[in-house]
Amino acid sequence: MRRKLAAGNWKMNGTHAALTEVEALMAAYPDPSVDLLICPPATLLSSMTERAANHPLEIGGQDVHFNTSGAHTGEISADMLADAGASYVIVGHSERRTDNAEDDALIQSKAAAAQDRGLITVICIGETLAQRDAGETLAVLSDQLTQSLPAGSTADNTVIAYEPVWAIGTGKVPTNAQIGEAHAHVRAHVAQGFETGDGMRILYGGSVKGSNAAEIFAIPDVDGALVGGASLKAADFGAIIDALIVA
């Protein structure tokens, strides 16, 4: 039985004043029946993990370097994330793929480094609008899964986030049929390629909010959500968590 996961990616948002939102979230869900994760900017990692020390809320990084240390100005290693209290890390988000020209090989090396350090990797995949319109969605997802997931990926150390690039932060949401097709395809791929692939959680991301969460979570093989802007406020994220709890 795959345990549901509500993951919030704060991206480049949040100062220490925003920690009151985390405190409100923890107060509202003292013992949640689903897993909760927030990935804040690196400047908040230690402070957030300190506040969540006695709560099941998990904290994660938004990116990781594939090397353990060295002359890599501005980067953060898996050891550093773990030392700051992180237990998860996002790898291969479309914004990193696009803004930083990250390819699948680099993403795989980052994921492997994180998994080796004991971090759970949230590996992001998804097609662009041009790829969707060209009928290439499933082929793109297969290629990204094959080339981005390390050989040692398991249900214990890997979460997959399907985020159609054209739906992230745009307010556009694929149809239920499109989401279902993508998640079923991802499930079949990892179930065939990895020993515990059928147990890997697959999250949906792309303009998820309280008003559409229940409908999305009712789709087979959707095990939760990777949420952007709607995770910044406890009330907004809470509406999504509530929908996941009853899904």
Disulfide bonds with the S-S distance in Angstrom:
none
